[in-house]
Amino acid sequence: MRLLRQGFLLPGQLGFEHGSAVPGAFEHCDAPHCKAGCGWPTISIMLTAIETQLISTFTTLLDRARQLGPRRVAVIVADDEVALTAADRALQLGIAVPVLLGNVAAIRARAEELGLADLLSAAELVDTTDAAADAVQLAREGYVEVLLKGHLRTDELLHAVLNKNTGLRTGRLLSDVLLYEDTLAGETRLVGITDGGLNVLPTLEQKQQIVENAIEVMRCLGHSRPKLAIMSATEAVSASLPSTEDAFRLTQMAEAGEFGDIEMFGPLALDCALLESAARAKGITHPAAGRADCMIVPNIESGNLLGKAVKYLGGSQCAHVVVGAKVPILIPSRVESVDDKVNSIALGVLFARR
Ligand code: COD
């Protein structure tokens, strides 16, 4: 944002054409090179427009994180090829300043093997035998803004996060939100899936919190009125399929305004959540049907399967983040690509700066 300090913006750099219409614009451009009367908004109005611009691709997500970064990201037990490579890429992109925690000799050796000399010179290294606890402490102090799992088990990290005295609890449920690039509606948009990572068989009350967490992530992406689909295998509510009953109750809560300014509907099967033609064919006219921004799945198996299906069968890149703690937590799996991990770091930075 160097241009900001000079007092004006070059509109094209921020995704707008000079003189193009921006909602809410009412003052004229003050750029010295601009002829009076072009109608281009002043900086403050433009920033408002930028903040509310929807993030609909991973490229835009990385750009936005770059504008917010670089932020300190703790890599926990960092002698790990995938975490180090992702941290290096996020550093190069200007998204993260990695803080590498663990056995520093092992981290250096691994990074050198991988040819990551720039990472070693730019990152902060913390020598510790309890990287999870120390990273959590750095997050409590506000020194790091995102936690990234390295060479340790997810439950080891989460137990440090959930420690009642020294952890990062907020009193809320932690849940994982995955994003992928959906193209079913003829345009690319980021669609969420939650929770395929943490909560095995959430109760109705836990689903309420999963919805709240998802809404927070959707708002970060710029959705002012996010559309959520409560997923099941059918649209018919039946006691023989308990997830349909939960979906119905959650829909009633949304109608009663319990989740604020959102559109939420369920139960919906996958086709009716994502395809307007399918929703129409079944006579469902709710705005969230066929056009969901985020799918709330009934249990970890369905979320995990759906997340892996969009990735491995659908070929989309992904990002995912655990929210509900004091800082966003990234628990990528070993087989995720470096691109996916960098997307997740960007999502973590975006969420941390919300
Ligand atoms: N949010 C907030 N607090 C939680 C959550 C949550 N999602 N889960 C558990 N807690 C709290 C509980 O209230 C309790 O106070 C304490 O943590 C311990 O809870 P337990 O005894 O129910 O659970 P644990 O200790 O056996 O395990 C909790 C984990 C979060 C560590 C566990 O669920 C886990 O390992 N999840 C990760 C699953 C995973 O590996 N996913 C990746 C592939 S799908």
Boltz pocket constraint, residues with backbone or C-beta under 6 A from the ligand:
constraints:
  - pocket:
      binder: B
      contacts: [[A, 154], [A, 155], [A, 158], [A, 159], [A, 162], [A, 172], [A, 173], [A, 174], [A, 175], [A, 196], [A, 197], [A, 198], [A, 199], [A, 300], [A, 304], [A, 324], [A, 331]]
      max_distance: 6.0
